Protein backbone atom coordinates (compact mmCIF):
# COMPACT_ATOMS: atom_id res chain seq x y z
CA UNK A 1 0.00 0.00 0.00
CA UNK A 2 2.81 2.41 0.93
CA UNK A 3 4.65 1.54 -2.29
CA UNK A 4 1.55 2.40 -4.33
CA UNK A 5 1.21 5.76 -2.55
CA UNK A 6 4.89 6.57 -3.17
CA UNK A 7 4.51 5.71 -6.86
CA UNK A 8 1.50 8.03 -7.13
CA UNK A 9 3.43 10.81 -5.39
CA UNK A 10 6.38 10.32 -7.75
CA UNK A 11 4.11 10.42 -10.80
CA UNK A 12 2.48 13.62 -9.54
CA UNK A 13 5.90 15.21 -8.95
CA UNK A 14 7.03 14.20 -12.45
CA UNK A 15 3.87 15.63 -14.02
CA UNK A 16 4.36 18.91 -12.15
CA UNK A 17 7.98 19.11 -13.29
CA UNK A 18 6.95 18.43 -16.89
CA UNK A 19 4.24 21.09 -16.70
CA UNK A 20 6.73 23.61 -15.35
CA UNK A 21 9.18 22.75 -18.12
CA UNK A 22 6.49 23.23 -20.77
CA UNK A 23 5.47 26.58 -19.29
CA UNK A 24 9.10 27.72 -19.11
CA UNK A 25 9.71 26.65 -22.72
CA UNK A 26 6.59 28.47 -23.89
CA UNK A 27 7.64 31.62 -22.03
CA UNK A 28 11.12 31.48 -23.55
CA UNK A 29 9.56 30.81 -26.96
CA UNK A 30 7.46 33.98 -26.74
CA UNK A 31 10.59 35.98 -25.85
CA UNK A 32 12.48 34.62 -28.86
CA UNK A 33 11.80 37.09 -31.69
CA UNK A 34 13.15 34.80 -34.41
CA UNK A 35 10.93 31.88 -33.43
CA UNK A 36 7.83 34.05 -33.02
CA UNK A 37 8.33 35.89 -36.32
CA UNK A 38 9.01 32.64 -38.17
CA UNK A 39 5.96 31.00 -36.61
CA UNK A 40 3.70 33.86 -37.72
CA UNK A 41 4.98 33.67 -41.30
CA UNK A 42 4.60 29.88 -41.38
CA UNK A 43 1.06 30.03 -40.00
CA UNK A 44 0.02 32.69 -42.52
CA UNK A 45 1.53 30.69 -45.39
CA UNK A 46 -0.11 27.48 -44.20
CA UNK A 47 -3.50 29.17 -43.92
CA UNK A 48 -3.00 30.65 -47.38
CA UNK A 49 -2.53 27.12 -48.73
CA UNK A 50 -5.28 25.42 -46.72
CA UNK A 51 -7.91 28.11 -47.32
CA UNK A 52 -7.19 28.41 -51.06
CA UNK A 53 -10.67 27.14 -52.08
CA UNK A 54 -12.28 29.83 -49.91
CA UNK A 55 -9.99 32.72 -50.86
CA UNK A 56 -10.86 32.79 -54.54
CA UNK A 57 -13.85 31.94 -56.70
CA UNK A 58 -11.58 30.87 -59.57
CA UNK A 59 -10.01 27.45 -60.05
CA UNK A 60 -6.33 27.15 -60.99
CA UNK A 61 -7.26 25.37 -64.24
CA UNK A 62 -9.98 27.74 -65.53
CA UNK A 63 -8.72 29.30 -68.75
CA UNK A 64 -10.08 32.55 -70.21
CA UNK A 65 -7.97 33.21 -73.28
CA UNK A 66 -9.63 36.58 -73.85
CA UNK A 67 -8.26 37.74 -70.48
CA UNK A 68 -4.70 36.43 -70.87
CA UNK A 69 -1.84 38.45 -69.35
CA UNK A 70 -4.11 40.89 -67.56
CA UNK A 71 -2.29 42.99 -64.91
CA UNK A 72 -3.40 42.92 -61.26
CA UNK A 73 -6.87 44.40 -60.83
CA UNK A 74 -9.93 44.19 -58.62
CA UNK A 75 -11.18 41.15 -60.50
CA UNK A 76 -7.83 39.36 -60.62
CA UNK A 77 -5.74 40.41 -57.61
CA UNK A 78 -2.50 38.93 -58.96
CA UNK A 79 -3.45 39.31 -62.62
CA UNK A 80 -3.75 36.45 -65.11
CA UNK A 81 -1.21 34.19 -66.79
CA UNK A 82 -0.55 33.48 -70.46
CA UNK A 83 -3.61 31.18 -70.63
CA UNK A 84 -5.97 33.61 -68.90
CA UNK A 85 -5.94 31.65 -65.63
CA UNK A 86 -6.31 33.59 -62.39
CA UNK A 87 -2.80 33.90 -60.95
CA UNK A 88 -3.96 34.33 -57.35
CA UNK A 89 -5.73 30.97 -57.42
CA UNK A 90 -2.71 29.30 -59.00
CA UNK A 91 -0.32 30.72 -56.40
CA UNK A 92 -2.70 29.73 -53.58
CA UNK A 93 -3.21 26.20 -54.86
CA UNK A 94 0.46 26.04 -55.76
CA UNK A 95 1.21 26.62 -52.08
CA UNK A 96 -0.50 23.30 -51.35
CA UNK A 97 1.88 21.49 -53.69
CA UNK A 98 5.06 23.30 -52.65
CA UNK A 99 4.33 23.25 -48.91
CA UNK A 100 3.09 19.67 -49.19
CA UNK A 101 6.37 18.60 -50.75
CA UNK A 102 8.30 20.43 -48.04
CA UNK A 103 6.49 18.92 -45.08
CA UNK A 104 6.45 15.43 -46.63
CA UNK A 105 10.18 15.50 -47.32
CA UNK A 106 10.90 16.86 -43.83
CA UNK A 107 8.87 14.05 -42.21
CA UNK A 108 10.25 11.21 -44.36
CA UNK A 109 13.87 12.32 -44.08
CA UNK A 110 13.51 12.80 -40.31
CA UNK A 111 12.18 9.27 -39.90
CA UNK A 112 14.72 7.61 -42.20
CA UNK A 113 17.59 9.78 -40.97
CA UNK A 114 16.74 8.96 -37.35
CA UNK A 115 16.84 5.22 -38.04
CA UNK A 116 20.02 5.32 -40.10
CA UNK A 117 21.79 7.75 -37.76
CA UNK A 118 20.99 5.73 -34.62
CA UNK A 119 22.03 2.41 -36.15
CA UNK A 120 25.24 3.93 -37.48
CA UNK A 121 26.15 5.43 -34.12
CA UNK A 122 25.44 2.27 -32.14
CA UNK A 123 26.76 -0.44 -34.46
CA UNK A 124 30.28 0.26 -35.72
CA UNK A 125 30.04 -2.28 -38.55
CA UNK A 126 26.93 -0.61 -39.97
CA UNK A 127 28.54 2.78 -39.43
CA UNK A 128 31.27 2.15 -42.01
CA UNK A 129 28.78 0.96 -44.64
CA UNK A 130 25.96 3.47 -44.12
CA UNK A 131 28.20 6.51 -43.71
CA UNK A 132 30.25 5.71 -46.81
CA UNK A 133 27.02 5.50 -48.82
CA UNK A 134 25.92 8.80 -47.29
CA UNK A 135 29.27 10.41 -48.11
CA UNK A 136 28.94 9.30 -51.72
CA UNK A 137 25.46 10.79 -52.03
CA UNK A 138 26.45 14.03 -50.30
CA UNK A 139 29.33 14.47 -52.74
CA UNK A 140 26.81 15.51 -55.40
CA UNK A 141 25.02 18.88 -55.23
CA UNK A 142 21.49 18.33 -53.99
CA UNK A 143 19.71 19.71 -57.04
CA UNK A 144 21.87 17.73 -59.50
CA UNK A 145 21.21 14.47 -57.69
CA UNK A 146 17.50 15.33 -57.54
CA UNK A 147 17.44 16.03 -61.29
CA UNK A 148 19.12 12.67 -61.98
CA UNK A 149 16.57 10.82 -59.83
CA UNK A 150 13.66 12.69 -61.42
CA UNK A 151 14.97 11.79 -64.87
CA UNK A 152 14.64 8.14 -63.89
CA UNK A 153 11.29 8.43 -62.11
CA UNK A 154 9.49 10.98 -64.29
CA UNK A 155 7.87 14.35 -63.51
CA UNK A 156 5.21 13.76 -60.86
CA UNK A 157 4.49 15.29 -57.47
CA UNK A 158 4.97 11.97 -55.69
CA UNK A 159 8.28 11.43 -57.47
CA UNK A 160 9.50 14.85 -56.34
CA UNK A 161 8.88 13.81 -52.74
CA UNK A 162 10.71 10.51 -53.28
CA UNK A 163 13.67 12.17 -55.00
CA UNK A 164 14.12 14.88 -52.37
CA UNK A 165 13.72 12.37 -49.55
CA UNK A 166 16.56 10.31 -51.04
CA UNK A 167 18.71 13.42 -51.45
CA UNK A 168 18.28 14.81 -47.93
CA UNK A 169 18.17 11.65 -45.81
CA UNK A 170 22.01 11.43 -45.59
CA UNK A 171 22.17 14.99 -44.21
CA UNK A 172 19.68 14.17 -41.44
CA UNK A 173 21.40 10.85 -40.71
CA UNK A 174 24.70 12.69 -40.21
CA UNK A 175 23.15 15.09 -37.70
CA UNK A 176 21.47 12.28 -35.76
CA UNK A 177 24.63 10.16 -35.79
CA UNK A 178 26.72 13.02 -34.38
CA UNK A 179 24.27 13.55 -31.51
CA UNK A 180 23.89 9.81 -30.86
CA UNK A 181 27.66 9.25 -30.68
CA UNK A 182 27.88 11.70 -27.79
CA UNK A 183 24.99 10.04 -25.94
CA UNK A 184 26.37 6.54 -26.53
CA UNK A 185 29.52 7.35 -24.56
CA UNK A 186 27.63 8.55 -21.49
CA UNK A 187 27.98 6.55 -18.27
CA UNK A 188 24.26 5.83 -17.95
CA UNK A 189 24.39 3.94 -21.28
CA UNK A 190 27.21 1.77 -19.92
CA UNK A 191 25.13 1.20 -16.79
CA UNK A 192 22.17 0.10 -18.92
CA UNK A 193 24.37 -2.40 -20.75
CA UNK A 194 25.72 -3.74 -17.45
CA UNK A 195 22.16 -4.28 -16.23
CA UNK A 196 21.42 -6.38 -19.30
CA UNK A 197 19.21 -3.94 -21.19
CA UNK A 198 18.63 -4.89 -24.83
CA UNK A 199 20.19 -2.91 -27.63
CA UNK A 200 16.81 -1.83 -28.98
CA UNK A 201 15.76 -0.55 -25.56
CA UNK A 202 18.96 1.45 -25.24
CA UNK A 203 18.72 2.85 -28.78
CA UNK A 204 15.04 3.79 -28.83
CA UNK A 205 14.41 4.33 -25.14
CA UNK A 206 17.47 6.33 -24.15
CA UNK A 207 19.56 7.47 -27.13
CA UNK A 208 16.79 8.42 -29.57
CA UNK A 209 14.97 10.88 -27.24
CA UNK A 210 18.22 12.79 -26.72
CA UNK A 211 18.68 13.30 -30.47
CA UNK A 212 15.25 14.82 -31.10
CA UNK A 213 16.29 18.44 -30.49
CA UNK A 214 18.87 18.65 -33.32
CA UNK A 215 16.61 16.47 -35.48
CA UNK A 216 13.66 18.87 -35.15
CA UNK A 217 15.85 21.87 -35.95
CA UNK A 218 17.33 20.10 -38.97
CA UNK A 219 13.82 19.21 -40.18
CA UNK A 220 12.85 22.89 -40.37
CA UNK A 221 15.81 23.64 -42.63
CA UNK A 222 15.10 20.56 -44.76
CA UNK A 223 11.52 21.84 -45.11
CA UNK A 224 12.82 25.16 -46.48
CA UNK A 225 15.38 23.52 -48.77
CA UNK A 226 12.76 21.15 -50.16
CA UNK A 227 10.54 24.08 -51.16
CA UNK A 228 13.45 25.72 -53.00
CA UNK A 229 14.58 22.52 -54.74
CA UNK A 230 11.01 21.64 -55.73
CA UNK A 231 10.63 25.09 -57.24
CA UNK A 232 13.91 24.59 -59.10
CA UNK A 233 12.88 21.18 -60.42
CA UNK A 234 9.46 22.44 -61.54
CA UNK A 235 11.09 25.51 -63.11
CA UNK A 236 13.32 23.18 -65.13
CA UNK A 237 10.33 21.08 -66.18
CA UNK A 238 11.24 17.91 -64.25
CA UNK A 239 9.15 18.56 -61.13
CA UNK A 240 5.41 19.05 -60.76
CA UNK A 241 3.98 18.83 -64.30
CA UNK A 242 1.66 21.45 -65.73
CA UNK A 243 -1.20 22.26 -65.59
CA UNK A 244 -1.01 21.33 -61.89
CA UNK A 245 0.11 24.50 -60.12
CA UNK A 246 3.28 24.80 -58.05
CA UNK A 247 5.36 27.86 -57.37
CA UNK A 248 8.15 26.49 -59.57
CA UNK A 249 6.17 25.89 -62.76
CA UNK A 250 4.34 29.22 -62.28
CA UNK A 251 7.77 30.87 -62.32
CA UNK A 252 8.62 28.93 -65.47
CA UNK A 253 5.49 30.21 -67.20
CA UNK A 254 6.36 33.72 -66.06
CA UNK A 255 9.89 33.47 -67.44
CA UNK A 256 8.49 33.23 -70.96
CA UNK A 257 6.71 36.60 -70.64
CA UNK A 258 8.80 38.30 -67.97
CA UNK A 259 9.14 41.57 -69.91
CA UNK A 260 5.41 41.84 -70.64
CA UNK A 261 3.89 40.33 -67.46
CA UNK A 262 6.12 41.00 -64.44
CA UNK A 263 3.40 39.84 -62.03
CA UNK A 264 3.76 36.23 -63.15
CA UNK A 265 7.22 36.00 -61.56
CA UNK A 266 6.79 38.53 -58.76
CA UNK A 267 4.00 36.90 -56.74
CA UNK A 268 5.18 33.25 -56.77
CA UNK A 269 8.69 34.55 -56.06
CA UNK A 270 7.43 36.47 -53.01
CA UNK A 271 5.59 33.35 -51.83
CA UNK A 272 8.78 31.27 -52.01
CA UNK A 273 10.85 33.96 -50.26
CA UNK A 274 8.36 34.41 -47.41
CA UNK A 275 7.87 30.70 -46.75
CA UNK A 276 11.60 29.95 -46.77
CA UNK A 277 12.33 33.03 -44.65
CA UNK A 278 9.72 31.99 -42.10
CA UNK A 279 11.08 28.45 -41.86
CA UNK A 280 14.67 29.63 -41.51
CA UNK A 281 13.75 32.15 -38.81
CA UNK A 282 11.78 29.50 -36.96
CA UNK A 283 14.65 27.04 -37.25
CA UNK A 284 17.18 29.57 -35.95
CA UNK A 285 14.92 30.48 -33.04
CA UNK A 286 14.24 26.84 -32.23
CA UNK A 287 17.96 26.08 -32.30
CA UNK A 288 18.57 28.85 -29.75
CA UNK A 289 15.80 27.50 -27.52
CA UNK A 290 16.90 23.87 -27.64
CA UNK A 291 20.68 24.39 -27.48
CA UNK A 292 21.79 24.45 -23.83
CA UNK A 293 25.11 26.11 -24.75
CA UNK A 294 23.29 29.06 -26.30
CA UNK A 295 20.98 29.35 -23.32
CA UNK A 296 23.88 29.34 -20.85
CA UNK A 297 25.78 31.93 -22.89
CA UNK A 298 22.77 34.27 -22.85
CA UNK A 299 22.40 33.87 -19.10
C-alpha positions, 0 to 999 in steps of 0.5 A: 500500500505504501509503495503504491502511494509513493509511486503516485506521489512520484508520478504527480511530482514528475507531471508537475515538473513536466508542466513547469518545463512546458510553461518555461519553454513556452515563455522562452519561446514567446521571448524569442523574436526569431521563433515568433516571427518565423511562426507567424509567417509559417502560420500565414503561409499554411492558412494561405494554402489550406484556405485556397478554395475559400480565398478565390472563386476561380479554379487554378485550371480555368482558362479565359484566353480573352483575359490572358496576361491581364495585370493585377486588378480588382477582378484578378488580384495577382493578374492572369497568366498566359492562358488567362488563368487567375494567378492568385488561385494558381499561387494559392493552390500552388502553395498546397503542392510546394508546402506539401512537398516540403512537409512530406520530405521533412517528415520522411527524411527525419524518420529515415535519418533517425533510423540510419543515424541511430544504427550507425552510431550504435553499431560500428560495422553498420557505421562504415557501410551506411556513412560511406554511402551517405558520403557518396550521395552528399558528394553531389550537389542536392539539385543535380542528384535530384534532377538525376533521380527525377529523370529516372522516375518521371515528372510527378508530385509523388516522385519529387517527394521521393527524390528529395527524400533520397537526397536529404536523408544522408544529411539528417542521418549525419546530424542524428549520428553526431548527436547519438555518438555523444549520448552513446559514450555517457555513463548511464548507457554503460550502466544500462548495458551492465544491467542487461538492457537490450540494444533496442531498448537502449537505442530507442528508449534512451539514445533516440529521445536525446537526439530529437532536439537537433533532429527537429531543428534540422527538419525545419531547414530541410523543409525550407530547402525542399521548397526551394529545390522543388521550385527549381525542379518544376522551373526546369520542367522535371518537377510538378507537371503542368497544368497542376500549379506549383510555385516552380512551374508558375515561375517557369510560365512567367519566365516566358513573358517576364518583360510583358507580365512581371506579375507572373514572376513577382507573386510566386517569387514572393511566396517562395521567399516568405515561406523559406524566410519563415522556416529559416527564422523559426529554425534559428529560433528553435535552435537557440531554444533547444541548445543548452550552450546558447541558453547558458551563454545568454544567461 
